Amino acid sequence: MSELDLGWEDVLRRARRRPPRRRLVFAAVVAVAALGGAPALGVLLTRAPGARLPKAADRSNVAVAVQPVTGRVLVEVAPWKGRDGICYVIKGQTDGCSIRSRRGAMFNAKPPSGYTFDARVASVIAIVDDDDGERVRLRLYPFRTRLGVTFFVAPRFIHRAARTFELRDASGRVLSRMRLPR
């Protein structure tokens, strides 16, 4: 056998050896970290920047609505500087400022939410599907004394868009019905 043949045999022998255990453990740790962290990183990279309280808001007079179970802030609202109205943010959905009007309201289809200046409103129902007419009673967050507005949000995550909103008074009578365009 020549010296070249002996070198080749040595290469083949080393190739058959298993990698050291430390390298295997390190590779497994890296794989688990990548698989576990990838979804979180993906959410962060694909999520749109969150809605924020507009700059026109009087930040010295902010009121908040908090989800009772989790303590998560759902709504922030403040007076509109220099105008008779409010600036608001419904977390994860929308923000803006609105001039106060006696019966004014704003509606978001998905997830069902919005606000109204109508002081008579005691409940809001969202009809989320025209076919089966699923009715969802929205949770109210009134800011009537300081700001004269009531916000409403879905009590749970709803995958379908609301098509109709019914604003009702304390006796259950429909004050107004708003049908959103498709």
MDAnalysis code that builds the backbone (N, CA, C; Angstrom):
import MDAnalysis as mda
import numpy as np

u = mda.Universe.empty(546, n_residues=182, atom_resindex=np.repeat(np.arange(182), 3), trajectory=True)
u.add_TopologyAttr("name", ["N", "CA", "C"] * 182)
u.add_TopologyAttr("resid", np.arange(1, 183))
u.add_TopologyAttr("resname", ["MET", "SER", "GLU", "LEU", "ASP", "LEU", "GLY", "TRP", "GLU", "ASP", "VAL", "LEU", "ARG", "ARG", "ALA", "ARG", "ARG", "ARG", "PRO", "PRO", "ARG", "ARG", "ARG", "LEU", "VAL", "PHE", "ALA", "ALA", "VAL", "VAL", "ALA", "VAL", "ALA", "ALA", "LEU", "GLY", "GLY", "ALA", "PRO", "ALA", "LEU", "GLY", "VAL", "LEU", "LEU", "THR", "ARG", "ALA", "PRO", "GLY", "ALA", "ARG", "LEU", "PRO", "LYS", "ALA", "ALA", "ASP", "ARG", "SER", "ASN", "VAL", "ALA", "VAL", "ALA", "VAL", "GLN", "PRO", "VAL", "THR", "GLY", "ARG", "VAL", "LEU", "VAL", "GLU", "VAL", "ALA", "PRO", "TRP", "LYS", "GLY", "ARG", "ASP", "GLY", "ILE", "CYS", "TYR", "VAL", "ILE", "LYS", "GLY", "GLN", "THR", "ASP", "GLY", "CYS", "SER", "ILE", "ARG", "SER", "ARG", "ARG", "GLY", "ALA", "MET", "PHE", "ASN", "ALA", "LYS", "PRO", "PRO", "SER", "GLY", "TYR", "THR", "PHE", "ASP", "ALA", "ARG", "VAL", "ALA", "SER", "VAL", "ILE", "ALA", "ILE", "VAL", "ASP", "ASP", "ASP", "ASP", "GLY", "GLU", "ARG", "VAL", "ARG", "LEU", "ARG", "LEU", "TYR", "PRO", "PHE", "ARG", "THR", "ARG", "LEU", "GLY", "VAL", "THR", "PHE", "PHE", "VAL", "ALA", "PRO", "ARG", "PHE", "ILE", "HIS", "ARG", "ALA", "ALA", "ARG", "THR", "PHE", "GLU", "LEU", "ARG", "ASP", "ALA", "SER", "GLY", "ARG", "VAL", "LEU", "SER", "ARG", "MET", "ARG", "LEU", "PRO", "ARG"])
u.atoms.positions = np.array([
    [0.824, -1.177, 0.000],
    [0.000, 0.000, 0.000],
    [0.871, 1.244, 0.000],
    [0.475, 2.199, -0.744],
    [1.252, 3.431, -0.812],
    [0.854, 4.376, 0.328],
    [1.656, 5.394, 0.463],
    [1.392, 6.389, 1.499],
    [0.080, 7.112, 1.226],
    [-0.287, 7.316, -0.033],
    [-1.527, 7.972, -0.426],
    [-2.723, 7.144, -0.011],
    [-2.648, 5.830, -0.169],
    [-3.745, 4.949, 0.225],
    [-3.963, 4.999, 1.725],
    [-2.879, 5.060, 2.510],
    [-3.011, 5.142, 3.965],
    [-3.705, 6.448, 4.383],
    [-3.425, 7.545, 3.697],
    [-4.064, 8.835, 3.996],
    [-5.563, 8.784, 3.726],
    [-5.896, 8.102, 2.622],
    [-7.320, 8.002, 2.262],
    [-8.080, 7.157, 3.282],
    [-7.479, 6.078, 3.734],
    [-8.095, 5.223, 4.754],
    [-8.337, 6.016, 6.036],
    [-7.385, 6.862, 6.380],
    [-7.531, 7.683, 7.580],
    [-8.701, 8.660, 7.431],
    [-8.874, 9.239, 6.257],
    [-9.994, 10.156, 5.988],
    [-11.323, 9.418, 6.135],
    [-11.405, 8.226, 5.553],
    [-12.645, 7.451, 5.641],
    [-12.947, 7.056, 7.095],
    [-11.923, 6.699, 7.843],
    [-12.109, 6.313, 9.247],
    [-12.631, 7.492, 10.071],
    [-12.083, 8.657, 9.861],
    [-12.529, 9.830, 10.616],
    [-13.939, 10.254, 10.225],
    [-14.305, 10.056, 8.976],
    [-15.643, 10.435, 8.507],
    [-16.716, 9.573, 9.149],
    [-16.387, 8.330, 9.476],
    [-17.351, 7.420, 10.094],
    [-17.577, 7.729, 11.569],
    [-16.694, 8.486, 12.190],
    [-16.832, 8.794, 13.609],
    [-18.036, 9.707, 13.834],
    [-18.679, 9.570, 14.975],
    [-19.817, 10.427, 15.332],
    [-19.271, 11.770, 15.799],
    [-20.007, 12.822, 15.579],
    [-19.544, 14.124, 16.067],
    [-19.529, 14.125, 17.602],
    [-18.679, 14.893, 18.189],
    [-18.640, 14.952, 19.645],
    [-20.004, 15.369, 20.211],
    [-20.344, 14.872, 21.370],
    [-21.651, 15.099, 21.993],
    [-21.923, 16.594, 22.215],
    [-20.912, 17.373, 22.538],
    [-21.113, 18.802, 22.773],
    [-21.655, 19.502, 21.540],
    [-21.149, 19.173, 20.375],
    [-21.632, 19.788, 19.138],
    [-23.082, 19.425, 18.881],
    [-23.448, 18.188, 19.172],
    [-24.814, 17.724, 18.980],
    [-25.770, 18.467, 19.916],
    [-25.384, 18.608, 21.160],
    [-26.208, 19.334, 22.136],
    [-26.345, 20.797, 21.720],
    [-25.249, 21.421, 21.306],
    [-25.297, 22.810, 20.872],
    [-26.234, 22.977, 19.677],
    [-26.146, 22.071, 18.707],
    [-27.022, 22.138, 17.536],
    [-28.484, 21.993, 17.936],
    [-28.769, 21.112, 18.888],
    [-30.144, 20.923, 19.356],
    [-30.651, 22.182, 20.055],
    [-29.821, 22.801, 20.877],
    [-30.215, 24.034, 21.575],
    [-30.497, 25.147, 20.578],
    [-29.655, 25.298, 19.589],
    [-29.862, 26.325, 18.567],
    [-31.165, 26.080, 17.802],
    [-31.436, 24.823, 17.459],
    [-32.668, 24.495, 16.729],
    [-33.900, 24.795, 17.561],
    [-33.887, 24.421, 18.836],
    [-35.036, 24.690, 19.711],
    [-35.241, 26.189, 19.880],
    [-34.171, 26.932, 20.054],
    [-34.283, 28.387, 20.212],
    [-34.846, 29.029, 18.953],
    [-34.388, 28.560, 17.804],
    [-34.879, 29.121, 16.545],
    [-36.353, 28.816, 16.352],
    [-36.745, 27.592, 16.647],
    [-38.151, 27.223, 16.473],
    [-39.041, 27.907, 17.498],
    [-38.563, 28.074, 18.704],
    [-39.361, 28.713, 19.743],
    [-39.426, 30.220, 19.581],
    [-38.371, 30.830, 19.141],
    [-38.325, 32.281, 19.004],
    [-38.844, 32.801, 17.682],
    [-38.875, 31.955, 16.680],
    [-39.306, 32.409, 15.354],
    [-40.738, 32.927, 15.349],
    [-41.707, 32.240, 15.960],
    [-43.062, 32.780, 15.952],
    [-43.160, 34.146, 16.626],
    [-42.490, 34.319, 17.754],
    [-42.535, 35.608, 18.451],
    [-41.905, 36.700, 17.594],
    [-40.784, 36.395, 16.981],
    [-40.137, 37.361, 16.108],
    [-41.013, 37.672, 14.906],
    [-41.663, 36.656, 14.366],
    [-42.564, 36.862, 13.231],
    [-43.714, 37.780, 13.576],
    [-44.277, 37.618, 14.755],
    [-45.374, 38.493, 15.193],
    [-44.891, 39.924, 15.300],
    [-43.715, 40.113, 15.892],
    [-43.181, 41.461, 16.047],
    [-42.898, 42.122, 14.701],
    [-42.389, 41.354, 13.759],
    [-42.024, 41.925, 12.463],
    [-43.223, 42.189, 11.567],
    [-44.307, 41.418, 11.727],
    [-45.458, 41.600, 10.841],
    [-46.536, 42.491, 11.433],
    [-46.468, 42.794, 12.711],
    [-47.502, 43.606, 13.345],
    [-47.314, 45.068, 12.953],
    [-48.420, 45.693, 12.586],
    [-48.378, 47.114, 12.238],
    [-48.113, 47.921, 13.506],
    [-47.521, 49.096, 13.353],
    [-47.297, 49.918, 14.531],
    [-48.632, 50.200, 15.220],
    [-48.646, 50.170, 16.528],
    [-49.885, 50.335, 17.276],
    [-50.457, 51.737, 17.166],
    [-51.774, 51.813, 17.298],
    [-52.444, 53.099, 17.321],
    [-52.063, 53.807, 18.619],
    [-51.956, 55.119, 18.566],
    [-51.557, 55.904, 19.731],
    [-52.484, 57.097, 19.894],
    [-52.533, 57.593, 21.104],
    [-53.313, 58.787, 21.386],
    [-52.739, 59.931, 20.551],
    [-53.562, 60.592, 19.740],
    [-53.057, 61.650, 18.859],
    [-52.400, 62.797, 19.631],
    [-51.537, 63.523, 18.961],
    [-50.824, 64.644, 19.584],
    [-51.760, 65.768, 19.997],
    [-52.918, 65.864, 19.366],
    [-53.887, 66.921, 19.696],
    [-54.601, 66.675, 21.015],
    [-54.374, 65.527, 21.628],
    [-55.036, 65.190, 22.893],
    [-54.411, 65.949, 24.055],
    [-55.247, 66.339, 25.013],
    [-54.781, 66.954, 26.248],
    [-54.281, 65.835, 27.152],
    [-53.002, 65.563, 27.095],
    [-52.418, 64.417, 27.811],
    [-52.399, 64.595, 29.334],
    [-52.744, 65.762, 29.810],
    [-52.811, 65.962, 31.255],
    [-54.158, 65.505, 31.819],
    [-55.061, 65.078, 30.936],
    [-56.414, 64.721, 31.356],
    [-56.876, 63.424, 30.674],
    [-56.056, 62.386, 30.703],
    [-56.348, 61.126, 30.015],
    [-57.137, 60.202, 30.926],
    [-58.163, 59.565, 30.361],
    [-58.920, 58.530, 31.071],
    [-58.713, 57.218, 30.315],
    [-58.766, 56.095, 31.033],
    [-58.551, 54.795, 30.398],
    [-59.650, 53.814, 30.792],
    [-59.890, 52.850, 29.903],
    [-60.762, 51.711, 30.187],
    [-59.869, 50.481, 30.188],
    [-60.016, 49.664, 31.225],
    [-59.149, 48.517, 31.423],
    [-59.971, 47.238, 31.354],
    [-59.432, 46.213, 30.682],
    [-60.084, 44.904, 30.628],
    [-60.042, 44.332, 32.037],
    [-61.214, 43.981, 32.609],
    [-61.261, 43.607, 34.026],
    [-60.408, 42.403, 34.410],
    [-60.315, 41.398, 33.578],
    [-59.601, 40.173, 33.950],
    [-58.092, 40.326, 33.790],
    [-57.655, 40.852, 32.650],
    [-56.224, 40.918, 32.358],
    [-55.564, 42.215, 32.804],
    [-56.347, 43.265, 32.999],
    [-55.785, 44.561, 33.348],
    [-55.201, 45.293, 32.168],
    [-55.418, 44.777, 30.964],
    [-54.907, 45.387, 29.728],
    [-55.704, 46.650, 29.400],
    [-55.022, 47.723, 29.035],
    [-55.697, 48.968, 28.652],
    [-56.335, 48.768, 27.287],
    [-57.653, 49.010, 27.204],
    [-58.395, 48.853, 25.956],
    [-58.624, 50.177, 25.244],
    [-58.913, 51.212, 26.030],
    [-59.253, 52.515, 25.468],
    [-58.543, 53.600, 26.262],
    [-58.021, 54.588, 25.537],
    [-57.526, 55.824, 26.152],
    [-58.290, 56.950, 25.498],
    [-58.736, 57.904, 26.298],
    [-59.489, 59.031, 25.769],
    [-59.123, 60.285, 26.556],
    [-59.063, 61.407, 25.843],
    [-58.715, 62.688, 26.467],
    [-59.425, 63.804, 25.706],
    [-59.594, 64.957, 26.346],
    [-60.175, 66.090, 25.619],
    [-59.272, 66.497, 24.450],
    [-59.897, 67.023, 23.420],
    [-59.179, 67.539, 22.253],
    [-58.765, 68.965, 22.582],
    [-57.476, 69.262, 22.550],
    [-56.983, 70.605, 22.893],
    [-57.597, 71.658, 21.967],
    [-58.213, 72.664, 22.591],
    [-58.732, 73.805, 21.830],
    [-60.017, 73.538, 21.064],
    [-60.636, 72.377, 21.238],
    [-61.882, 72.057, 20.519],
    [-62.847, 71.361, 21.461],
    [-64.115, 71.371, 21.083],
    [-65.119, 70.646, 21.859],
    [-65.222, 69.233, 21.290],
    [-64.367, 68.370, 21.770],
    [-64.361, 66.998, 21.283],
    [-63.385, 66.159, 22.066],
    [-63.116, 64.977, 21.540],
    [-62.233, 64.028, 22.210],
    [-61.167, 63.525, 21.246],
    [-60.077, 63.076, 21.808],
    [-59.081, 62.295, 21.080],
    [-59.039, 60.944, 21.771],
    [-58.862, 59.896, 21.000],
    [-58.994, 58.554, 21.560],
    [-58.060, 57.584, 20.856],
    [-57.878, 56.454, 21.516],
    [-57.228, 55.310, 20.895],
    [-57.927, 54.071, 21.429],
    [-58.390, 53.237, 20.524],
    [-58.897, 51.913, 20.870],
    [-57.737, 50.990, 20.535],
    [-57.097, 50.443, 21.575],
    [-55.836, 49.714, 21.417],
    [-55.904, 48.627, 20.345],
    [-54.894, 48.646, 19.481],
    [-54.782, 47.639, 18.442],
    [-55.739, 47.840, 17.285],
    [-56.509, 48.937, 17.291],
    [-57.506, 49.108, 16.244],
    [-57.435, 50.459, 15.552],
    [-57.731, 51.513, 16.281],
    [-57.851, 52.812, 15.629],
    [-57.591, 53.933, 16.623],
    [-57.315, 55.101, 16.087],
    [-57.168, 56.292, 16.909],
    [-57.660, 57.487, 16.112],
    [-57.831, 58.602, 16.786],
    [-58.275, 59.800, 16.097],
    [-58.839, 60.815, 17.062],
    [-59.389, 61.872, 16.493],
    [-60.052, 62.912, 17.263],
    [-61.404, 63.151, 16.623],
    [-62.377, 63.543, 17.453],
    [-63.728, 63.729, 16.946],
    [-64.399, 64.899, 17.643],
    [-65.067, 65.727, 16.848],
    [-65.873, 66.816, 17.396],
    [-67.093, 66.202, 18.065],
    [-67.438, 66.713, 19.230],
    [-68.602, 66.217, 19.957],
    [-69.874, 66.582, 19.192],
    [-70.759, 65.610, 19.078],
    [-72.075, 65.865, 18.490],
    [-73.103, 65.106, 19.319],
    [-74.299, 65.594, 19.377],
    [-75.317, 65.050, 20.278],
    [-75.562, 63.561, 20.075],
    [-75.635, 63.113, 18.845],
    [-75.927, 61.705, 18.558],
    [-74.805, 61.040, 17.757],
    [-73.632, 61.665, 17.719],
    [-72.519, 61.146, 16.930],
    [-72.000, 59.813, 17.440],
    [-71.445, 59.040, 16.516],
    [-70.893, 57.733, 16.866],
    [-69.873, 57.315, 15.813],
    [-69.035, 56.358, 16.184],
    [-68.069, 55.782, 15.258],
    [-68.070, 54.280, 15.490],
    [-67.958, 53.508, 14.391],
    [-68.038, 52.049, 14.471],
    [-66.867, 51.414, 13.736],
    [-66.272, 50.373, 14.344],
    [-65.262, 49.529, 13.704],
    [-65.891, 48.162, 13.472],
    [-65.723, 47.625, 12.278],
    [-66.316, 46.328, 11.962],
    [-65.581, 45.164, 12.611],
    [-64.255, 45.174, 12.557],
    [-63.509, 44.008, 13.043],
    [-62.313, 44.441, 13.853],
    [-62.243, 44.074, 15.095],
    [-63.318, 43.527, 15.910],
    [-64.329, 44.607, 16.223],
    [-65.567, 44.220, 16.497],
    [-66.621, 45.215, 16.723],
    [-66.281, 46.144, 17.892],
    [-66.297, 47.438, 17.618],
    [-65.989, 48.434, 18.647],
    [-66.387, 49.803, 18.129],
    [-66.267, 50.797, 18.993],
    [-66.558, 52.165, 18.596],
    [-66.889, 53.026, 19.796],
    [-67.547, 54.158, 19.523],
    [-67.967, 55.047, 20.597],
    [-69.213, 55.797, 20.160],
    [-69.887, 56.400, 21.147],
    [-71.049, 57.240, 20.877],
    [-71.085, 58.381, 21.880],
    [-71.599, 59.523, 21.424],
    [-71.811, 60.669, 22.305],
    [-73.250, 60.677, 22.843],
    [-74.083, 59.776, 22.365],
    [-75.487, 59.714, 22.765],
    [-75.577, 59.205, 24.213],
    [-75.971, 60.082, 25.140],
    [-76.021, 59.737, 26.569],
    [-77.123, 58.728, 26.890],
    [-78.072, 58.524, 25.984],
    [-79.168, 57.590, 26.237],
    [-78.748, 56.135, 26.055],
    [-77.622, 55.873, 25.399],
    [-77.215, 54.505, 25.079],
    [-76.826, 53.756, 26.359],
    [-77.506, 52.601, 26.563],
    [-77.238, 51.762, 27.728],
    [-76.679, 50.399, 27.326],
    [-76.816, 50.031, 26.052],
    [-76.243, 48.773, 25.560],
    [-76.040, 48.869, 24.057],
    [-75.080, 48.078, 23.567],
    [-74.795, 48.020, 22.130],
    [-74.701, 46.555, 21.739],
    [-75.411, 46.200, 20.674],
    [-75.402, 44.853, 20.127],
    [-74.745, 44.919, 18.752],
    [-73.810, 44.016, 18.491],
    [-73.199, 43.899, 17.162],
    [-73.723, 42.616, 16.533],
    [-74.204, 42.718, 15.316],
    [-74.631, 41.544, 14.557],
    [-73.477, 41.241, 13.612],
    [-72.798, 40.113, 13.857],
    [-71.534, 39.862, 13.178],
    [-71.646, 39.070, 11.888],
    [-72.802, 38.494, 11.597],
    [-72.924, 37.735, 10.356],
    [-74.351, 37.851, 9.856],
    [-74.517, 38.241, 8.611],
    [-75.858, 38.378, 8.052],
    [-76.568, 37.041, 7.917],
    [-75.803, 35.958, 7.666],
    [-76.421, 34.659, 7.420],
    [-77.082, 34.081, 8.659],
    [-76.317, 33.952, 9.761],
    [-76.910, 33.367, 10.964],
    [-77.293, 34.417, 11.995],
    [-76.900, 35.658, 11.768],
    [-77.306, 36.748, 12.647],
    [-76.764, 36.638, 14.063],
    [-75.524, 36.159, 14.242],
    [-74.963, 36.070, 15.583],
    [-74.924, 37.458, 16.201],
    [-75.488, 37.560, 17.394],
    [-75.578, 38.826, 18.099],
    [-74.599, 38.803, 19.274],
    [-73.787, 39.832, 19.367],
    [-72.808, 39.924, 20.447],
    [-73.069, 41.221, 21.204],
    [-73.281, 41.081, 22.504],
    [-73.456, 42.260, 23.353],
    [-72.071, 42.815, 23.667],
    [-71.836, 44.060, 23.294],
    [-70.530, 44.680, 23.493],
    [-70.430, 45.252, 24.908],
    [-69.224, 45.292, 25.418],
    [-68.975, 45.836, 26.761],
    [-68.858, 47.356, 26.648],
    [-69.566, 48.065, 27.518],
    [-69.552, 49.525, 27.510],
    [-68.550, 50.070, 28.520],
    [-67.897, 51.165, 28.130],
    [-66.996, 51.903, 28.999],
    [-67.398, 53.370, 28.928],
    [-68.283, 53.800, 29.839],
    [-68.765, 55.187, 29.784],
    [-67.790, 56.167, 30.433],
    [-67.581, 57.284, 29.765],
    [-66.816, 58.419, 30.285],
    [-67.744, 59.626, 30.215],
    [-68.910, 59.504, 30.794],
    [-69.968, 60.502, 30.609],
    [-69.727, 61.777, 31.385],
    [-69.232, 61.678, 32.613],
    [-69.129, 62.893, 33.419],
    [-68.039, 63.831, 32.922],
    [-66.872, 63.308, 32.643],
    [-65.759, 64.171, 32.226],
    [-65.749, 64.471, 30.735],
    [-66.072, 63.459, 29.919],
    [-65.870, 63.610, 28.481],
    [-67.153, 63.485, 27.661],
    [-68.210, 62.953, 28.249],
    [-69.481, 62.846, 27.543],
    [-69.476, 61.835, 26.403],
    [-68.773, 60.723, 26.580],
    [-68.679, 59.719, 25.527],
    [-68.713, 58.327, 26.155],
    [-69.229, 57.363, 25.407],
    [-69.218, 55.966, 25.830],
    [-68.554, 55.141, 24.746],
    [-67.543, 54.369, 25.129],
    [-66.885, 53.459, 24.193],
    [-67.481, 52.074, 24.363],
    [-67.450, 51.290, 23.286],
    [-67.916, 49.902, 23.358],
    [-66.944, 49.018, 22.600],
    [-66.649, 47.855, 23.204],
    [-65.723, 46.886, 22.607],
    [-66.273, 45.484, 22.802],
    [-65.835, 44.578, 21.954],
    [-66.259, 43.182, 22.066],
    [-65.677, 42.575, 23.335],
    [-66.457, 41.752, 24.049],
    [-65.966, 41.149, 25.284],
    [-64.953, 40.026, 25.048],
    [-64.842, 39.554, 23.828],
    [-63.914, 38.491, 23.457],
    [-63.504, 38.748, 22.018],
    [-62.479, 38.041, 21.572],
    [-62.042, 38.227, 20.188],
    [-63.051, 37.587, 19.246],
    [-63.473, 38.339, 18.254],
    [-64.440, 37.859, 17.273],
    [-63.751, 37.865, 15.913],
    [-63.761, 36.716, 15.237],
    [-63.026, 36.575, 13.986],
    [-63.743, 37.224, 12.798],
    [-65.051, 37.344, 12.881],
    [-65.800, 37.907, 11.761],
    [-66.107, 39.375, 11.996],
    [-66.348, 40.086, 10.922],
    [-66.643, 41.510, 11.012],
    [-68.116, 41.731, 11.337],
    [-68.370, 42.786, 12.107],
    [-69.751, 43.172, 12.397],
    [-70.340, 43.850, 11.175],
    [-71.576, 43.549, 10.890],
    [-72.270, 44.175, 9.759],
    [-73.263, 45.239, 10.215],
    [-73.816, 45.038, 11.420],
    [-74.820, 45.956, 11.943],
    [-74.573, 46.189, 13.425],
    [-74.791, 47.429, 13.859],
    [-74.735, 47.786, 15.268],
    [-76.089, 48.323, 15.684],
    [-76.568, 47.890, 16.841],
    [-77.810, 48.418, 17.404],
    [-77.475, 49.096, 18.720],
    [-77.785, 50.376, 18.814],
    [-77.596, 51.120, 20.045],
    [-78.950, 51.167, 20.741],
    [-79.013, 50.743, 22.018],
    [-80.274, 50.619, 22.742],
    [-80.257, 51.468, 24.008],
    [-81.463, 51.875, 24.428],
    [-81.582, 52.609, 25.683],
    [-81.756, 51.628, 26.843],
    [-81.980, 52.148, 28.052],
    [-82.066, 51.310, 29.245],
    [-83.249, 50.349, 29.207],
    [-84.298, 50.684, 28.473],
    [-85.461, 49.792, 28.385],
    [-85.309, 48.761, 27.256],
    [-84.202, 48.804, 26.522],
    [-83.967, 47.840, 25.449],
    [-84.462, 48.287, 24.090],
    [-85.049, 49.474, 24.013],
    [-85.554, 50.015, 22.749],
    [-84.381, 50.449, 21.864],
    [-84.445, 50.119, 20.584],
    [-83.382, 50.480, 19.641],
    [-83.444, 51.979, 19.374],
    [-82.378, 52.675, 19.723],
    [-82.269, 54.111, 19.464],
    [-81.808, 54.368, 18.032],
    [-80.837, 53.573, 17.600],
    [-80.356, 53.697, 16.218],
    [-79.734, 52.379, 15.795],
    [-79.753, 52.183, 14.499],
    [-79.183, 50.971, 13.898],
    [-78.241, 51.442, 12.782],
    [-77.010, 50.976, 12.845],
    [-76.028, 51.354, 11.831],
    [-75.588, 50.131, 11.082],
    [-75.828, 50.126, 9.786],
    [-75.402, 49.019, 8.928],
    [-74.140, 49.455, 8.181],
    [-73.077, 48.687, 8.345],
    [-71.801, 49.033, 7.708],
    [-71.745, 48.465, 6.292],
    [-71.112, 49.187, 5.394],
    [-70.960, 48.643, 4.028],
    [-70.029, 47.448, 4.030],
    [-70.239, 46.550, 3.084],
    [-69.372, 45.355, 2.971],
    [-68.051, 45.731, 2.375],
])
